[in-house]
Amino acid sequence: MGSGCYDEIMMPDTPHEHTAPPPRQLMLLELRAFAELGAFFATVPLLRLAPRGDGHPVLVLPGLAASDLSTRALRAFLRDRGYRAHGWKLGTNRGPRPGVEAAMERRLADIHERDGRKVSLIGWSLGGVFARELSRRMPEQIRDVITLGSPFAGGPHASNAWRLYEALSGRRAEDWPERERMKTPPPVPATAIYSRSDGIVAWQTCLERPSPQTENIEIEGSHCGLGHNPAALYAIADRLAQPEGQWRPFDRHGLRGLVYRDPLRDAQAFA
């Protein structure tokens, strides 16, 4: 969503405070992530036809209970497309524990200074929540933000991982201080990639609100496979390849329409 066809659609900003987490059967379908990894390796020749970029730096943030190991396939793909892909180098993501956000700011500043260019941020699940908040604090250093199944727009319990979050972070799910602000679009171009069959987080909570520089791209797949899902990777490559300062919504014309559904379907999430 964002500009384009959404400019003429009036959609109320309905918060998803009471959205239920995905049902148990979708949680069981998260085993698809292994098949999606196999699909990634099988489609490498096709993925090499994805748009190449201009070599700017990309910082990839992992999800809850994950580390840079989980984003290796994604970062390898980005390097193949010509980008300088970086992991976050902060070990396992255990939530907003003391010092984590400051460490991410230093990591971003170091990459920006070393490369001398704005940095694109890609965040998987909780990593996407961090990425969007980083963009608010350091917008002058960030080119754009892409989130993968990141539940920034809903209530604290619209996820099957909230108990794990509390155990790892040492804080209650509802105590994140910026929770209301998180629903506001970032100050930089933002793309939210999500799946309606996500078994970990409610897909409605992963959608950006309409604005001239936000959009949502739906794919078919699991939450745990978003970082190596071929459809997600192609969309990421397309978004990153845009010239700096010339952001446009994702084009679904032609054969892309067979893979990426019409964004008008998102309207029901805000109705």
TORBA-608814 format. One record per residue (C-alpha): residue number from 0; x, y, z. Coordinates in nm, 4 decimals. Layout:
BEGIN
R,NUM,X,Y,Z .
...
END
This chain:
BEGIN
R,0,0.0000,0.0000,0.0000 .
R,1,0.1155,0.3591,-0.0024 .
R,2,0.0901,0.5857,-0.3030 .
R,3,-0.0600,0.4819,-0.6338 .
R,4,-0.4001,0.3119,-0.6119 .
R,5,-0.4181,0.3725,-0.2371 .
R,6,-0.4212,0.7491,-0.2754 .
R,7,-0.7929,0.7342,-0.3519 .
R,8,-0.8893,0.4872,-0.0786 .
R,9,-0.9989,0.6134,0.2600 .
R,10,-0.9057,0.3611,0.5258 .
R,11,-0.9448,0.4356,0.8961 .
R,12,-0.6453,0.3818,1.1211 .
R,13,-0.7904,0.0915,1.3134 .
R,14,-0.5465,-0.0371,1.5748 .
R,15,-0.5279,-0.4144,1.6039 .
R,16,-0.5145,-0.4170,1.9826 .
R,17,-0.7498,-0.7121,2.0111 .
R,18,-0.6331,-0.9211,1.7180 .
R,19,-0.5937,-1.2853,1.8145 .
R,20,-0.2672,-1.4704,1.7491 .
R,21,-0.2608,-1.7161,1.4570 .
R,22,-0.4445,-2.0455,1.5212 .
R,23,-0.2613,-2.3635,1.6178 .
R,24,-0.2894,-2.5160,1.2695 .
R,25,-0.0938,-2.2263,1.1238 .
R,26,0.1726,-2.2712,1.3895 .
R,27,0.2139,-2.6323,1.2770 .
R,28,0.2515,-2.5106,0.9184 .
R,29,0.5652,-2.3207,1.0221 .
R,30,0.7496,-2.6409,0.9330 .
R,31,0.7164,-2.5087,0.5777 .
R,32,1.0237,-2.2993,0.6505 .
R,33,1.2435,-2.6002,0.5706 .
R,34,1.0725,-2.6453,0.2339 .
R,35,1.1140,-2.2744,0.1671 .
R,36,1.4861,-2.3030,0.2335 .
R,37,1.4981,-2.5837,-0.0202 .
R,38,1.3055,-2.3650,-0.2627 .
R,39,1.5601,-2.0896,-0.2093 .
R,40,1.8491,-2.3139,-0.3175 .
R,41,1.6450,-2.4548,-0.6058 .
R,42,1.5585,-2.1100,-0.7395 .
R,43,1.9037,-1.9510,-0.7084 .
R,44,1.9414,-1.9388,-1.0911 .
R,45,1.6081,-1.7549,-1.1199 .
R,46,1.6849,-1.5264,-0.8276 .
R,47,1.9979,-1.4141,-1.0103 .
R,48,1.7595,-1.2507,-1.2564 .
R,49,1.6324,-1.0238,-0.9781 .
R,50,1.7267,-0.6545,-1.0071 .
R,51,2.0810,-0.5638,-0.9100 .
R,52,2.1541,-0.2650,-0.6940 .
R,53,2.4034,0.0185,-0.6690 .
R,54,2.6215,-0.1368,-0.3983 .
R,55,2.4906,0.0632,-0.1049 .
R,56,2.5114,-0.0907,0.2447 .
R,57,2.2282,-0.2980,0.3915 .
R,58,2.1996,-0.3828,0.7613 .
R,59,1.9976,-0.6981,0.8393 .
R,60,1.8443,-0.7439,1.1859 .
R,61,1.7348,-1.0933,1.2994 .
R,62,1.4140,-1.1908,1.4742 .
R,63,1.3465,-1.2881,1.8340 .
R,64,1.5690,-1.5700,1.9646 .
R,65,1.7655,-1.5610,1.6380 .
R,66,2.1134,-1.4379,1.5462 .
R,67,2.3056,-1.3453,1.2333 .
R,68,2.3145,-1.7154,1.1490 .
R,69,1.9431,-1.6972,1.0627 .
R,70,2.0027,-1.4231,0.8033 .
R,71,2.3021,-1.5766,0.6254 .
R,72,2.1005,-1.6846,0.3207 .
R,73,1.9418,-1.3416,0.2903 .
R,74,2.2740,-1.1616,0.3216 .
R,75,2.4380,-1.3963,0.0696 .
R,76,2.1580,-1.3159,-0.1749 .
R,77,2.2056,-0.9431,-0.1174 .
R,78,2.5796,-0.9687,-0.1802 .
R,79,2.5092,-1.1577,-0.5011 .
R,80,2.2871,-0.8648,-0.6054 .
R,81,2.5771,-0.6263,-0.5462 .
R,82,2.5058,-0.4898,-0.1981 .
R,83,2.7326,-0.4569,0.1019 .
R,84,2.5235,-0.6699,0.3387 .
R,85,2.5953,-0.6588,0.7119 .
R,86,2.4721,-0.8599,1.0096 .
R,87,2.3915,-0.6882,1.3342 .
R,88,2.6766,-0.8608,1.5302 .
R,89,2.4910,-0.8501,1.8611 .
R,90,2.4419,-1.2217,1.9166 .
R,91,2.0962,-1.3597,1.9857 .
R,92,1.8097,-1.1137,1.9664 .
R,93,1.6593,-1.1206,2.3154 .
R,94,1.4433,-0.8140,2.2749 .
R,95,1.4960,-0.4540,2.3909 .
R,96,1.7262,-0.5370,2.6794 .
R,97,1.9411,-0.2596,2.8306 .
R,98,2.2065,-0.1383,2.5881 .
R,99,2.0741,-0.3189,2.2787 .
R,100,1.9211,-0.0153,2.1090 .
R,101,2.2327,0.1954,2.1729 .
R,102,2.4470,-0.0851,2.0296 .
R,103,2.2334,-0.0946,1.7141 .
R,104,2.2723,0.2796,1.6764 .
R,105,2.6514,0.2452,1.6981 .
R,106,2.6470,-0.0398,1.4455 .
R,107,2.4417,0.1667,1.2022 .
R,108,2.6613,0.4747,1.2519 .
R,109,2.9777,0.2700,1.1914 .
R,110,2.8425,0.1256,0.8657 .
R,111,2.7227,0.4660,0.7480 .
R,112,3.0587,0.6276,0.8245 .
R,113,3.2613,0.3454,0.6694 .
R,114,3.0629,0.3339,0.3449 .
R,115,2.9809,0.7024,0.3255 .
R,116,2.6275,0.6244,0.2088 .
R,117,2.2812,0.5877,0.3557 .
R,118,2.2019,0.2396,0.4831 .
R,119,1.8974,0.0285,0.3985 .
R,120,1.7536,-0.1645,0.6932 .
R,121,1.5924,-0.5083,0.6682 .
R,122,1.4371,-0.6485,0.9831 .
R,123,1.2860,-0.9929,1.0273 .
R,124,1.0016,-1.0088,1.2813 .
R,125,1.1234,-0.8290,1.5973 .
R,126,1.4235,-0.7124,1.3951 .
R,127,1.1819,-0.5135,1.1790 .
R,128,1.0367,-0.3442,1.4859 .
R,129,1.3903,-0.2412,1.5795 .
R,130,1.4594,-0.1235,1.2231 .
R,131,1.1560,0.1036,1.2161 .
R,132,1.2487,0.2573,1.5511 .
R,133,1.6088,0.3091,1.4368 .
R,134,1.4738,0.5023,1.1381 .
R,135,1.3014,0.7450,1.3735 .
R,136,1.6173,0.8130,1.5706 .
R,137,1.8620,0.8250,1.2792 .
R,138,1.6649,0.9097,0.9618 .
R,139,1.9518,1.1018,0.8048 .
R,140,2.1575,0.7810,0.7873 .
R,141,1.8840,0.5492,0.6579 .
R,142,1.7746,0.5030,0.2977 .
R,143,1.4679,0.2842,0.3527 .
R,144,1.3239,0.0125,0.5757 .
R,145,1.1942,-0.3326,0.4806 .
R,146,1.0200,-0.5466,0.7415 .
R,147,0.9514,-0.9210,0.7206 .
R,148,0.6532,-1.0313,0.9284 .
R,149,0.7135,-0.7617,1.1905 .
R,150,0.4230,-0.7084,1.4344 .
R,151,0.4546,-0.3346,1.4894 .
R,152,0.0878,-0.2424,1.4400 .
R,153,-0.0956,-0.4579,1.6931 .
R,154,-0.1436,-0.5467,2.0539 .
R,155,0.1274,-0.7180,2.2581 .
R,156,-0.0428,-1.0570,2.2591 .
R,157,-0.1321,-1.0857,1.8875 .
R,158,0.1520,-1.3331,1.8555 .
R,159,0.2304,-1.6888,1.9531 .
R,160,0.5764,-1.5770,2.0648 .
R,161,0.4865,-1.3271,2.3372 .
R,162,0.5711,-1.5671,2.6196 .
R,163,0.9105,-1.6358,2.4616 .
R,164,0.9602,-1.2609,2.4269 .
R,165,0.8914,-1.2097,2.7967 .
R,166,1.1234,-1.4950,2.8960 .
R,167,1.4135,-1.3669,2.6849 .
R,168,1.3727,-0.9941,2.7367 .
R,169,1.2818,-0.9979,3.1055 .
R,170,0.9978,-0.7546,3.0482 .
R,171,0.6237,-0.7806,2.9910 .
R,172,0.5032,-0.7724,2.6315 .
R,173,0.2835,-0.4685,2.6964 .
R,174,0.5658,-0.2677,2.8536 .
R,175,0.7472,-0.1633,2.5355 .
R,176,0.7573,0.2170,2.5843 .
R,177,0.7180,0.3091,2.2156 .
R,178,0.4315,0.0678,2.1446 .
R,179,0.1821,0.3363,2.0363 .
R,180,0.4407,0.5240,1.8319 .
R,181,0.5348,0.2038,1.6519 .
R,182,0.2097,0.2128,1.4551 .
R,183,0.3045,0.5436,1.2910 .
R,184,0.4864,0.5073,0.9565 .
R,185,0.8633,0.5646,0.9668 .
R,186,1.0115,0.8909,0.8365 .
R,187,1.1756,0.7020,0.5473 .
R,188,1.0274,0.4805,0.2702 .
R,189,0.8964,0.1609,0.4282 .
R,190,0.7939,-0.1734,0.2809 .
R,191,0.6185,-0.4382,0.4919 .
R,192,0.6382,-0.7940,0.3561 .
R,193,0.3940,-1.0317,0.5221 .
R,194,0.2031,-1.3591,0.4849 .
R,195,-0.1605,-1.4235,0.5731 .
R,196,-0.0622,-1.7788,0.6638 .
R,197,0.1992,-1.6605,0.9162 .
R,198,0.1821,-1.8985,1.2115 .
R,199,0.3711,-1.6813,1.4610 .
R,200,0.2283,-1.3296,1.4381 .
R,201,-0.1126,-1.2062,1.3249 .
R,202,-0.0650,-1.0773,0.9708 .
R,203,-0.2905,-0.7760,1.0341 .
R,204,-0.0333,-0.6422,1.2806 .
R,205,0.2400,-0.6409,1.0144 .
R,206,0.0823,-0.3801,0.7847 .
R,207,0.2036,-0.0258,0.7308 .
R,208,-0.0589,0.2456,0.7411 .
R,209,-0.1223,0.4234,0.4098 .
R,210,0.1125,0.7103,0.3338 .
R,211,0.2995,0.8443,0.0278 .
R,212,0.6047,0.6321,0.1148 .
R,213,0.4676,0.3099,0.2647 .
R,214,0.3470,-0.0138,0.1099 .
R,215,0.2607,-0.3733,0.1949 .
R,216,0.3584,-0.6755,-0.0120 .
R,217,0.1823,-1.0041,0.0540 .
R,218,0.3527,-1.3346,-0.0176 .
R,219,0.2575,-1.6957,0.0516 .
R,220,0.4712,-1.8651,0.3134 .
R,221,0.5644,-1.9164,0.6754 .
R,222,0.6929,-1.6676,0.9297 .
R,223,1.0113,-1.8651,0.9941 .
R,224,1.0858,-1.8859,0.6230 .
R,225,1.0439,-1.5194,0.5324 .
R,226,1.4177,-1.4554,0.5274 .
R,227,1.4771,-1.7100,0.2500 .
R,228,1.1379,-1.7260,0.0781 .
R,229,1.2089,-1.6715,-0.2945 .
R,230,0.9096,-1.4403,-0.3422 .
R,231,1.0200,-1.2287,-0.0458 .
R,232,1.3785,-1.2144,-0.1741 .
R,233,1.2730,-1.1007,-0.5198 .
R,234,1.0569,-0.8273,-0.3694 .
R,235,1.3461,-0.7176,-0.1469 .
R,236,1.5795,-0.6974,-0.4471 .
R,237,1.3248,-0.4927,-0.6397 .
R,238,1.2782,-0.2473,-0.3530 .
R,239,1.6490,-0.2012,-0.2830 .
R,240,1.7319,-0.1464,-0.6505 .
R,241,1.5386,0.1800,-0.6656 .
R,242,1.7574,0.4884,-0.7061 .
R,243,1.7992,0.6799,-0.3827 .
R,244,1.5333,0.9456,-0.3471 .
R,245,1.3142,0.7950,-0.6212 .
R,246,1.1027,0.5501,-0.4225 .
R,247,0.7894,0.4152,-0.5916 .
R,248,0.5395,0.1464,-0.4866 .
R,249,0.5983,-0.2125,-0.5934 .
R,250,0.4790,-0.2840,-0.9498 .
R,251,0.2566,-0.5938,-0.9747 .
R,252,0.1872,-0.5773,-1.3486 .
R,253,0.2592,-0.8659,-1.5835 .
R,254,0.3818,-1.1975,-1.4509 .
R,255,0.4370,-1.0499,-1.1047 .
R,256,0.0618,-1.0455,-1.0599 .
R,257,0.0671,-1.4253,-1.0467 .
R,258,0.2875,-1.4182,-0.7349 .
R,259,0.2068,-1.0910,-0.5605 .
R,260,-0.1605,-1.0305,-0.4897 .
R,261,-0.3501,-0.7087,-0.5418 .
R,262,-0.2782,-0.4736,-0.2466 .
R,263,-0.6429,-0.3678,-0.2375 .
R,264,-0.7007,-0.6845,-0.0345 .
R,265,-0.5221,-0.5133,0.2529 .
R,266,-0.8060,-0.2623,0.2834 .
R,267,-1.0111,-0.5062,0.4881 .
R,268,-0.7425,-0.5019,0.7587 .
R,269,-0.8122,-0.1320,0.8172 .
R,270,-1.1909,-0.1432,0.7712 .
END
